[in-house]
Amino acid sequence: MLNLSILLEDSARNRPDDTAIVFGDMRLPYSMVDTVANQVANLLVSRGIRKGDKVALACPNVPYFPFVYFGILKAGATVVPLNVLLKSREIAYHLDDSDAKALICFEGTPELPLGERGKEGFEAAQGCEHFIVLPATALAVESEYGESIWAALDGMSGQFETVQTAPDDTAVILYTSGTTGQPKGAELSHQNMLVNALTCDKMFPRTEGGDVYLAVLPLFHSFGQTVVQNTGFLRGSPVVLMPRFEPGEALEIMAKEGVTFLAAVPTMYWGLLTKIHAEGVTAPTSLRIAVSGGSGAPIETLNDFEKTFGFGILEGYGLSETSPVASFNQIGRVTKPGTIGTPIWGVEMKLIDTDWNTVEGEGPGEIAIRGHNIMKGYYNRPEATAEVVKDGWFRSGDIGTRDADGYYSIFDRAKDMIIRGGFNVYPREVEEVLMSHPAVSLVAVVGIAHDSHGEEVKAYVIPAKDASVTEDELIAWAKENMAAYKYPRVVEFRESLPMTISGKILKRELR
């Protein structure tokens, strides 16, 4: 018997009155979150949801997310978290692909009409039987889109005996962003997810007097789910929910709630630092641990953070397929900014070539990972699974190097690599150089089609405040500072860059 819901149940047993969720002025204790999750489990069972059934959850970072997430797990079912930006056609695809029996969907807002899209997606899906709405107004028993969760929970018991699940039963199906073809669902077991949370807890020292987690990364994404929600609940800490990242608001909340632990992606750190410097905002003094993943943080951002906050960001690495954490710059060892550190406890990493042969020494090579964190496979896709998993090793699609101390660095996504005139150009390397120019605030480098070279290097740049450099001047400077085949021949200034909801730059929209 092993069920991921133990993370909530244990804290509810041991510290029932301690705060689990902070949302605006709302403070919800562990006992209450557990009781509502029990009601959700009773509701699902009453609607015919059985062990092993899939239940989709489309919800931003609001208290409903943990209520429903843990309720689904308690019922012995599998959670299928959906990105809240999906359109109705995409929602239908995910419901069909995962064989979801039910969709529990946030009503949304005028800016984000999730309820409307969810209902359309549900109606277009083949086998999905139940649609339950999470109303935007607290405790509302009616919704124009369908049955409200509060009406459905009326009369449901707050007691529930968690369904016994085996360590290898699927707890969560996380859909990978689908940069190649249709999104695929990575099946993660109760053991995958639980051991990853336990390892994160062991890796990051606890703050004397207790920790406070800021959940600004989307909880439907593996990073926010494991490193923030699940590890926070494991510790019995308050988890402060922020539905969308806004630098000024995040800084205010961190100061007000005494946040000690922040997990974010590099663009969020860039946003916080830009706000602090532009408006003279004081950096929150309560913060003790700052971790970054999702993509490589520019060295400039890492240095700026350390100067501003008095301690460094710990960079790590992982994928949906690895539950997600695979490696980290770990406390107690030397931190090497710009690297993704060393494999976490119980995990091995190596570099391989395209034929799975081990690459010795520094590399470069594709990063392969083996350990307790590797997914069971892609749901209903044995061929796709066989392409990326062999003898327990998972090939990541990321090109990396390894130094003499065993620290890995990501060069780039294999698919982001630019091949210009037969030379391999790694966008990350070009971005690092451009970020060192004082007039550059943020940059994304992509390959664009070129008649004679195959691909040409192009940089999209957000200029620094009051910068006076021209596009041609920046190209000339890059030419001075990079090999002839690497420097961008095209620079385009932008006020903003397209990003995913989790703050990763969407390079495919720039190509």
C-alpha positions in Angstrom: 0.0 0.0 0.0 1.4 3.4 -1.0 -0.7 6.4 -1.9 0.6 9.8 -2.6 -2.3 11.3 -0.5 -0.3 10.3 2.6 1.5 13.7 2.1 -1.7 15.5 3.1 -3.1 12.8 5.5 0.0 12.7 7.6 0.2 16.4 8.1 -3.6 16.6 8.8 -3.1 13.9 11.5 0.0 15.4 13.1 -0.7 19.1 12.8 -4.5 19.5 12.1 -4.7 23.2 13.1 -1.6 24.3 11.2 -2.2 26.4 8.1 -1.9 24.4 4.8 -3.1 26.9 2.3 -2.9 30.7 2.2 -4.9 32.4 -0.6 -5.4 36.1 -0.2 -6.9 36.6 3.3 -8.0 32.9 3.4 -6.1 30.6 5.8 -7.1 26.9 5.5 -5.8 24.4 8.1 -4.6 20.9 7.2 -7.6 19.3 8.8 -10.0 21.2 6.6 -8.1 20.5 3.3 -8.1 16.8 4.2 -11.8 16.8 5.0 -12.7 18.5 1.7 -10.4 16.0 -0.1 -12.3 13.2 1.6 -15.6 14.7 0.4 -14.3 14.8 -3.1 -13.2 11.2 -2.9 -16.7 10.2 -1.6 -18.2 12.2 -4.5 -16.1 10.5 -7.1 -16.8 7.0 -5.8 -20.6 7.8 -5.7 -20.3 8.7 -9.4 -18.8 5.4 -10.2 -15.1 6.4 -10.3 -13.0 3.3 -9.4 -9.4 2.5 -8.7 -7.3 3.2 -11.8 -9.8 5.5 -13.5 -8.5 8.8 -14.8 -9.9 12.1 -13.6 -8.8 15.3 -15.4 -8.3 18.5 -13.4 -8.2 21.9 -15.1 -7.5 24.5 -12.4 -5.1 27.4 -11.7 -3.3 27.9 -8.3 -6.4 28.3 -6.1 -7.5 26.2 -3.1 -9.6 23.9 -5.3 -6.4 22.4 -6.8 -5.2 20.5 -3.6 -8.8 19.7 -2.6 -9.4 17.9 -5.9 -5.9 16.6 -6.5 -5.8 14.7 -3.2 -9.4 13.7 -3.4 -8.8 11.9 -6.7 -5.7 10.2 -5.3 -7.7 9.1 -2.2 -10.3 7.5 -4.4 -7.5 5.4 -6.0 -7.9 7.2 -9.3 -5.2 8.9 -11.4 -5.0 12.7 -11.6 -4.6 14.2 -15.1 -3.7 17.8 -14.5 -4.5 20.1 -17.6 -2.8 23.3 -18.5 -5.3 26.1 -17.9 -4.5 27.8 -21.2 -5.7 24.8 -23.3 -8.4 25.6 -25.9 -11.5 23.4 -26.0 -10.2 21.3 -28.9 -7.0 20.6 -27.0 -9.0 19.8 -23.8 -11.0 17.2 -25.8 -7.8 15.7 -27.1 -6.3 15.3 -23.6 -9.6 13.8 -22.2 -9.7 11.2 -25.1 -6.0 10.5 -25.0 -6.0 9.8 -21.2 -9.3 7.9 -21.2 -10.5 10.4 -18.5 -13.9 9.4 -17.0 -14.5 12.9 -15.5 -13.3 16.5 -15.9 -13.3 18.8 -12.9 -12.9 22.3 -14.2 -12.4 25.8 -12.8 -15.0 28.3 -14.0 -12.4 30.8 -15.0 -12.6 34.5 -15.5 -13.5 36.9 -18.4 -9.8 36.9 -19.3 -9.5 33.1 -19.0 -12.8 31.5 -20.0 -11.8 28.1 -18.7 -15.3 26.9 -17.8 -16.6 27.6 -21.3 -13.6 25.9 -23.0 -13.8 23.0 -20.5 -17.5 22.4 -21.2 -16.9 22.5 -25.0 -14.0 20.1 -24.6 -15.9 17.7 -22.4 -18.9 17.6 -24.9 -16.5 16.9 -27.8 -14.7 14.1 -25.9 -15.8 10.5 -26.5 -15.8 8.7 -23.2 -15.8 11.4 -20.5 -18.9 10.9 -18.4 -18.8 13.6 -15.7 -18.3 17.4 -15.8 -18.0 19.2 -12.5 -17.4 23.0 -12.2 -15.2 24.7 -9.6 -17.0 28.1 -9.3 -15.0 31.3 -9.4 -17.2 32.7 -6.6 -16.4 30.9 -3.3 -18.9 28.3 -2.2 -21.3 29.1 -5.1 -23.7 26.2 -5.6 -24.6 27.1 -9.2 -22.7 27.6 -12.4 -23.8 28.4 -15.9 -21.5 25.7 -17.2 -22.8 22.8 -15.2 -22.9 21.2 -11.8 -21.1 23.1 -9.1 -18.7 21.1 -6.9 -20.3 22.6 -3.8 -23.8 21.4 -4.8 -22.3 18.0 -5.6 -20.4 17.8 -2.2 -23.5 18.6 -0.2 -24.2 15.7 2.1 -20.9 14.0 1.3 -19.1 12.6 4.4 -15.8 14.2 5.5 -14.5 10.8 6.4 -13.0 8.4 3.7 -10.9 5.4 3.9 -8.2 5.9 1.2 -8.2 3.3 -1.5 -5.2 1.0 -1.2 -2.9 1.5 -4.2 0.4 -0.2 -5.0 3.7 1.7 -5.3 3.7 1.1 -9.0 0.0 2.2 -9.7 -0.2 5.4 -11.7 -0.8 8.5 -9.5 -0.5 11.2 -12.1 -0.4 11.5 -15.9 1.5 14.6 -16.8 1.2 15.8 -20.4 4.5 17.0 -21.9 4.2 20.2 -23.9 4.2 18.4 -27.2 7.0 20.3 -29.0 7.1 17.2 -31.2 3.7 16.2 -32.6 0.8 15.7 -30.2 1.3 15.9 -26.4 2.0 12.6 -24.7 1.0 11.6 -21.2 3.9 10.6 -18.9 2.6 8.0 -16.4 4.1 8.6 -12.9 3.5 6.1 -10.1 2.7 6.9 -6.5 6.3 5.8 -5.7 7.8 8.1 -8.4 6.0 11.1 -7.0 6.4 10.3 -3.3 10.1 9.5 -3.5 10.7 12.7 -5.5 9.0 14.8 -2.8 10.9 13.0 0.0 14.2 13.6 -1.8 13.4 17.3 -2.2 12.5 17.5 1.5 15.9 15.9 2.4 17.8 18.1 -0.1 16.6 21.5 1.1 17.3 22.3 4.8 14.3 23.2 6.9 14.2 26.8 8.3 14.2 27.1 12.0 10.6 28.1 13.0 9.2 26.5 9.9 9.0 27.1 6.2 6.5 29.0 4.1 6.3 28.0 0.4 5.2 30.3 -2.4 3.3 28.5 -5.1 3.6 30.7 -8.1 4.7 28.0 -10.5 1.5 26.3 -11.9 0.5 23.3 -9.8 -0.7 21.5 -12.9 3.0 21.4 -14.0 5.4 18.9 -12.4 7.8 21.5 -11.0 5.2 23.3 -8.9 3.4 20.1 -8.0 6.3 18.1 -6.6 8.8 20.8 -5.4 6.2 23.2 -3.9 2.8 21.6 -3.2 3.9 18.0 -2.4 7.1 18.9 -0.5 5.3 21.8 1.3 2.5 19.4 2.4 5.0 16.8 3.4 6.6 19.3 5.8 3.3 20.5 7.0 4.2 24.0 5.9 1.8 26.8 4.7 1.7 26.9 0.9 0.8 30.4 -0.4 -1.1 30.2 -3.7 -0.6 32.8 -6.5 -2.7 32.2 -9.6 -0.5 34.2 -11.8 2.9 35.7 -11.5 3.2 39.4 -11.2 6.6 40.6 -9.9 5.4 43.4 -7.7 2.6 41.3 -6.1 4.9 38.4 -5.6 7.4 40.6 -3.7 4.5 42.0 -1.5 3.2 38.5 -0.7 6.7 37.2 0.1 7.2 40.1 2.6 3.7 39.8 4.1 3.6 36.0 4.5 7.3 35.6 5.4 8.0 33.3 2.5 11.1 31.2 3.1 11.1 29.0 0.0 10.7 30.1 -3.6 10.8 27.8 -6.7 10.6 29.7 -10.0 11.8 29.7 -13.5 14.6 32.1 -14.7 12.2 34.6 -16.3 10.4 35.0 -12.9 13.7 35.8 -11.2 14.5 38.2 -14.0 11.1 39.9 -13.4 11.6 40.2 -9.6 15.1 41.7 -10.0 13.9 44.1 -12.7 11.1 45.3 -10.4 13.4 45.6 -7.4 16.0 47.7 -9.4 13.5 49.8 -11.3 11.4 50.8 -8.3 13.8 50.5 -5.4 11.6 47.8 -3.8 13.3 46.1 -0.8 14.1 42.4 -1.4 12.1 40.2 1.1 14.3 39.3 4.0 12.5 36.1 5.0 13.6 34.2 1.9 16.1 31.4 2.7 16.0 29.0 -0.3 15.5 30.0 -4.0 15.5 27.2 -6.6 15.3 27.4 -10.3 14.6 25.0 -13.1 12.6 24.8 -16.3 15.4 26.3 -18.4 18.9 27.5 -17.7 19.2 30.8 -15.8 21.5 33.4 -17.4 24.7 33.9 -15.4 23.9 37.6 -15.2 20.6 36.8 -13.5 22.3 34.4 -11.0 24.9 37.0 -10.1 22.4 39.8 -9.8 20.2 37.7 -7.5 23.1 36.8 -5.2 24.1 40.5 -5.0 20.5 41.6 -4.3 19.4 38.8 -1.9 22.7 37.9 -0.3 22.5 34.2 -1.3 22.5 32.2 -4.5 19.8 30.5 -6.5 20.2 26.7 -6.5 19.7 25.5 -10.1 18.3 22.0 -10.8 17.0 20.0 -13.6 14.2 17.6 -14.5 11.4 16.8 -16.8 7.8 15.7 -16.5 9.1 12.2 -17.3 11.4 12.3 -14.2 8.8 13.3 -11.6 10.4 15.9 -12.2 13.6 16.4 -10.2 16.7 14.6 -11.5 19.7 16.8 -10.5 20.5 19.8 -8.3 23.1 22.1 -6.9 22.9 20.6 -3.4 23.5 22.4 -0.1 26.6 21.0 1.6 28.4 20.7 -1.7 30.0 23.4 -3.8 27.4 25.3 -5.8 28.4 25.9 -9.4 26.3 28.7 -11.0 25.3 27.9 -14.6 25.3 24.1 -13.9 22.4 21.8 -13.0 24.5 20.3 -10.3 24.8 16.6 -9.6 22.2 13.7 -9.7 19.8 13.7 -6.7 19.9 10.8 -4.2 19.0 7.5 -5.8 19.4 8.8 -9.4 22.2 8.2 -11.9 23.0 10.3 -15.0 25.3 9.9 -18.0 25.9 11.3 -21.4 25.0 9.2 -24.5 25.2 9.6 -28.3 22.3 9.1 -30.7 22.8 5.3 -30.6 22.6 5.1 -26.8 26.4 4.6 -26.5 27.9 6.1 -23.4 30.0 9.3 -24.0 33.0 9.4 -21.6 34.7 12.6 -20.3 33.2 16.0 -20.7 31.0 15.4 -23.7 28.9 17.0 -25.1 26.3 14.3 -25.2 22.6 13.7 -24.6 21.7 13.5 -20.9 20.3 10.1 -19.9 18.8 9.4 -16.5 18.0 6.3 -14.4 16.5 5.9 -11.0 13.3 5.9 -8.8 12.0 9.0 -10.7 11.7 7.6 -14.2 8.1 7.4 -15.5 6.4 4.1 -16.2 6.1 5.2 -19.8 3.9 7.3 -22.1 0.2 6.3 -21.6 -0.9 4.0 -24.3 2.2 4.7 -26.4 4.6 1.7 -26.3 6.5 2.8 -29.4 7.1 6.4 -28.1 8.2 4.9 -24.7 10.6 2.5 -26.4 12.2 5.4 -28.2 13.2 7.1 -24.9 13.5 4.4 -22.3 16.0 1.5 -22.6 17.3 -0.7 -19.8 15.8 1.7 -17.3 17.6 4.7 -18.8 15.6 7.6 -20.0 17.0 9.8 -22.8 16.1 13.5 -22.1 16.6 15.2 -25.4 18.9 17.7 -23.7 22.5 18.1 -24.8 24.9 18.5 -21.8 28.4 18.4 -20.6 29.9 17.1 -17.4 32.9 18.5 -15.6 35.6 16.7 -13.6 33.6 16.9 -10.4 30.5 15.3 -12.0 28.5 18.5 -12.3 26.3 18.6 -15.4 25.6 21.6 -17.6 22.8 21.9 -20.2 24.0 23.1 -23.5 20.6 23.1 -25.1 17.6 21.1 -26.1 18.7 18.7 -28.9 15.8 20.1 -31.0 16.7 23.8 -30.3 20.2 23.3 -31.7 20.8 25.4 -34.8 22.9 23.9 -37.6 24.4 26.8 -39.6 26.5 25.9 -42.6 27.3 22.5 -41.0 28.3 23.9 -37.7 26.3 23.2 -34.5 25.2 26.4 -32.8 23.8 26.1 -29.2 21.3 29.0 -28.6 21.9 29.0 -24.9 25.6 29.8 -25.4 24.8 32.7 -27.7 22.2 34.0 -25.2 24.7 33.9 -22.4 27.1 36.1 -24.4 24.4 38.6 -25.4 23.1 38.8 -21.8 26.5 40.1 -20.8 25.9 43.3 -22.9 24.6 46.1 -20.6 21.9 47.1 -23.1 20.3 43.6 -23.1 17.7 42.7 -20.5 16.4 39.4 -21.9 17.1 37.4 -25.0 15.9 34.4 -27.0 18.0 32.9 -29.8 16.5 30.7 -32.5 17.4 29.3 -35.9 15.6 30.7 -39.0 15.6 29.2 -42.5 18.4 30.3 -44.8 19.0 29.5 -48.5 22.7 28.7 -48.4 23.5 28.1 -44.7 20.4 25.9 -44.0 19.7 28.0 -40.8 20.7 31.4 -39.7 21.0 32.7 -36.1 18.5 35.2 -35.0 18.2 36.9 -31.6 15.0 38.4 -30.2 16.0 41.0 -27.6 14.2 42.9 -24.8 16.4 46.0 -24.4 17.4 47.2 -20.9 15.6 50.3 -19.6 16.9 53.5 -21.2 19.2 51.5 -23.5 20.4 53.3 -26.6 22.0 50.5 -28.7 20.7 49.8 -32.2 20.1 46.4 -33.7 23.1 46.8 -36.0 25.4 47.9 -33.2 24.4 44.8 -31.2 25.2 42.5 -34.2 28.6 44.2 -34.6 29.4 43.7 -30.8 28.3 40.0 -31.0 30.6 39.6 -34.0 33.5 40.8 -31.9 32.7 38.5 -29.0 31.7 35.2 -30.7 33.0 32.8 -33.3 32.1 33.7 -36.9 29.6 30.9 -37.3 27.8 31.6 -33.9 27.0 35.3 -33.8 23.4 36.4 -34.7 23.2 38.0 -38.2 19.7 39.2 -37.4 18.5 41.0 -34.2 15.0 42.1 -33.5 14.0 44.2 -30.5 10.8 43.3 -28.7 8.9 44.7 -25.7 8.1 41.1 -24.6 8.7 37.5 -25.5 6.0 34.8 -25.8 6.0 32.6 -22.7 4.3 29.5 -21.4 2.2 29.9 -18.2 5.1 28.5 -16.3 7.4 31.3 -17.6 9.4 29.3 -20.2 10.1 31.3 -23.4 8.2 29.8 -26.3 10.8 29.5 -29.0 8.6 27.7 -31.4 6.5 30.8 -31.7 9.6 32.9 -32.5 10.8 30.6 -35.3 
